[in-house]
Amino acid sequence: MTELETRRYEMLVRVRDFGHTHADLFPDSSFAGEMFATVGKTVKQLSEDAVSKMSTKRGGVSTRTRARHELIDRLDTISRIARAIGTSTEGLEDKFDLPDRPSDQALLTVGRLFVRDAEAFTSQFIAHDMPQTFLADLTELVERFDRANREREAERDGHIAAKAGIEAALASGIAAVKTLDILVVNRLREDPVLMAVWKRDRRVSYPWRAKGGTAPPAPAPETTATTPQPTVTPAAGGGLV
């Protein structure tokens, strides 16, 4: 979640806990109780979606990158050996050229072409110290990279779905809190202490930040003023959503 989403999530957690703590004032059967239940469901969904979003960012890229590097390395080896074989063997011209910085799909195509074209020259490649299983090994590298690409696309879809879920859940939770603002304030109008607790719990804090993380310099004093001016210290910001 973004910083703003995280702060809103933290507010929703406090609101949920407020409802739990004061369930005697806002029973489940009441409209306010239903709204607190909605906030609770939102908190649960946000927790699950945040975990899902984080998990889709782990592992997939490194697995795909490793598979890509291994495939390129093997294709480069075969290309270099093919050039050596080509000095004494006809039919290898331009069959095993590896393009610079190929796209993922281009690399898969080249890998499959190498498998197809190398079959006719298996004995020559083996004579140049390629293993007996080099064609099967290359096929496996191509398929591994293809799987890694497809898995990454699936993870991207999951990441997008989780992000959309976070946004939708936040919208639902904040709408419930806005309704609770009316219900809770009406219920606590004669309890200023608990009212203060509610206002604190449902507030979203937005601490002011200067660019670069440092506070701006204090303004120069007014040298021409004849009446002293009071000093105003900016307070940390806050909002209701």
C-alpha positions in Angstrom: 0.0 0.0 0.0 1.0 3.6 -0.5 1.7 5.8 2.5 -1.7 7.4 2.2 -3.4 4.0 1.9 -1.4 2.8 4.9 -2.5 5.8 7.0 -6.1 5.3 6.0 -5.8 1.6 6.8 -4.4 2.4 10.3 -7.4 4.7 10.8 -9.8 2.0 9.9 -8.1 -0.4 12.4 -8.6 2.2 15.1 -12.2 2.7 14.2 -12.8 -1.1 14.2 -11.2 -1.4 17.6 -13.3 1.5 18.9 -16.4 -0.4 17.8 -15.2 -3.5 19.5 -14.4 -1.7 22.7 -17.7 0.1 22.9 -19.9 -2.6 21.5 -22.4 -2.0 24.3 -23.1 1.4 22.8 -23.2 0.2 19.2 -24.6 -3.4 19.2 -24.4 -5.5 16.1 -28.1 -5.2 15.5 -27.9 -1.4 15.2 -27.1 0.5 12.0 -23.9 1.8 13.7 -23.0 -1.9 14.5 -23.5 -2.8 10.8 -21.1 0.1 9.8 -18.5 -1.0 12.4 -18.8 -4.6 10.9 -18.2 -3.1 7.4 -15.1 -1.4 8.7 -14.0 -4.7 10.3 -14.5 -6.6 7.0 -12.5 -3.8 5.2 -9.6 -4.2 7.6 -9.5 -7.9 7.0 -9.7 -7.6 3.2 -7.0 -4.9 3.2 -4.7 -7.2 5.2 -5.3 -10.0 2.8 -4.9 -7.9 -0.3 -1.7 -6.2 1.0 -0.2 -9.6 1.7 -1.2 -10.8 -1.8 0.2 -7.7 -3.4 3.5 -8.1 -1.6 3.8 -11.8 -2.4 3.4 -11.2 -6.1 6.4 -8.9 -6.0 8.7 -11.5 -4.6 10.7 -14.1 -6.5 9.1 -13.9 -9.9 11.4 -11.3 -11.3 14.6 -13.0 -10.0 13.4 -16.4 -11.3 12.7 -15.1 -14.7 16.0 -13.1 -14.8 18.0 -16.2 -13.9 16.2 -18.3 -16.5 16.8 -15.6 -19.1 20.5 -15.4 -18.3 21.0 -19.1 -18.4 19.3 -19.4 -21.7 21.3 -16.6 -23.3 24.5 -18.1 -21.9 23.7 -21.5 -23.5 22.7 -20.0 -26.8 25.9 -17.9 -26.9 28.0 -21.0 -26.3 26.2 -22.9 -29.1 26.6 -19.8 -31.4 30.3 -19.7 -30.8 30.7 -23.4 -31.4 28.6 -23.2 -34.5 31.0 -20.6 -35.9 33.9 -22.9 -35.3 32.1 -25.8 -36.9 31.2 -23.6 -39.8 34.8 -23.3 -40.9 34.7 -26.9 -42.1 31.0 -27.7 -42.4 28.5 -26.3 -44.9 25.0 -25.4 -43.9 25.7 -23.5 -40.7 25.8 -20.1 -42.2 23.6 -17.7 -40.3 21.7 -20.5 -38.6 23.0 -19.8 -35.1 23.3 -16.1 -34.9 22.2 -14.7 -31.5 20.8 -11.1 -31.8 21.9 -8.4 -29.4 19.5 -7.7 -26.6 16.6 -9.8 -27.9 13.1 -9.4 -26.4 11.7 -12.2 -24.4 9.6 -13.6 -27.2 12.5 -13.2 -29.7 14.8 -15.1 -27.3 12.3 -17.9 -27.1 12.0 -18.1 -30.9 15.8 -18.1 -31.3 16.1 -20.9 -28.6 13.5 -23.1 -30.4 15.2 -22.4 -33.8 18.6 -23.4 -32.3 17.1 -26.7 -31.1 15.6 -27.4 -34.5 18.6 -26.5 -36.5 21.2 -28.1 -34.3 19.7 -31.5 -34.6 21.2 -32.0 -38.0 24.7 -31.2 -36.6 24.4 -33.1 -33.3 27.6 -35.1 -33.9 29.7 -32.0 -34.8 28.5 -30.2 -31.6 29.3 -33.2 -29.5 32.7 -33.5 -31.1 33.3 -29.9 -29.9 32.7 -30.9 -26.3 29.0 -30.3 -26.0 27.3 -32.9 -23.8 25.3 -35.7 -25.3 22.2 -34.2 -23.9 22.8 -30.6 -25.1 19.7 -30.6 -27.2 17.5 -31.8 -24.4 19.2 -29.4 -22.0 18.6 -26.5 -24.4 14.9 -27.5 -24.8 14.5 -27.5 -21.0 16.1 -24.0 -20.7 13.8 -22.6 -23.4 10.7 -24.1 -21.6 11.9 -23.0 -18.2 12.2 -19.4 -19.5 8.8 -19.7 -21.2 7.2 -20.8 -17.9 9.0 -18.0 -16.0 7.5 -15.5 -18.4 4.0 -16.9 -18.1 4.3 -17.0 -14.3 5.4 -13.4 -14.2 2.4 -12.3 -16.3 0.1 -14.2 -13.9 1.8 -12.5 -10.9 1.4 -9.1 -12.6 -2.3 -9.9 -13.0 -2.5 -10.8 -9.3 -0.7 -7.6 -8.4 -3.2 -5.5 -10.3 -6.1 -7.4 -8.8 -4.7 -6.9 -5.3 -4.2 -3.2 -6.0 -7.8 -2.8 -7.2 -9.0 -4.7 -4.2 -7.1 -2.4 -1.9 -8.6 0.7 -3.5 -12.2 -0.8 -3.5 -11.9 -1.9 0.1 -10.6 1.5 1.2 -13.5 3.3 -0.5 -16.0 1.0 1.2 -14.4 1.4 4.6 -14.1 5.2 4.4 -17.7 5.4 3.3 -18.7 3.4 6.4 -16.6 5.7 8.6 -18.3 8.8 7.2 -21.6 7.3 8.1 -20.3 6.5 11.5 -19.3 10.1 12.0 -23.0 11.0 12.0 -24.1 8.0 14.1 -21.3 8.0 16.7 -21.4 11.8 17.2 -25.2 11.6 17.7 -24.8 8.8 20.2 -22.0 10.4 22.1 -23.2 14.0 22.1 -23.4 14.0 25.9 -20.1 12.2 26.5 -17.3 14.6 25.6 -14.5 12.3 26.8 -15.5 9.4 24.6 -16.3 11.9 21.8 -12.7 13.1 22.0 -11.5 9.4 21.7 -13.7 8.9 18.6 -12.4 12.0 16.9 -8.8 11.0 17.6 -9.3 7.4 16.5 -11.0 8.3 13.2 -8.6 11.0 12.2 -6.1 10.3 9.4 -2.8 11.9 10.3 -0.8 13.7 7.5 2.4 14.8 9.1 3.8 17.8 7.2 7.0 17.0 5.3 9.4 19.4 3.6 10.9 18.3 0.3 14.1 16.4 1.1 12.9 15.6 4.7 14.1 18.8 6.3 12.0 21.6 7.7 12.2 25.0 5.9 14.2 27.8 7.5 12.3 30.1 9.8 11.3 33.4 8.1 13.5 36.4 8.8 12.1 38.7 11.6 10.2 41.8 10.6 12.7 44.6 11.1 10.3 47.4 10.1 7.3 46.3 12.2 6.6 48.4 15.2 4.2 46.0 16.8 5.5 42.5 17.8 3.8 39.7 15.9 2.9 36.4 17.6 4.8 33.4 16.5 2.6 30.6 15.0 4.0 27.1 15.0 2.6 24.9 12.3 0.9 21.8 13.7 0.9 18.4 12.2 -1.8 18.1 9.6 -4.8 15.8 9.9 -7.8 15.0 7.9 -11.1 13.1 8.1 -10.5 10.8 5.1 
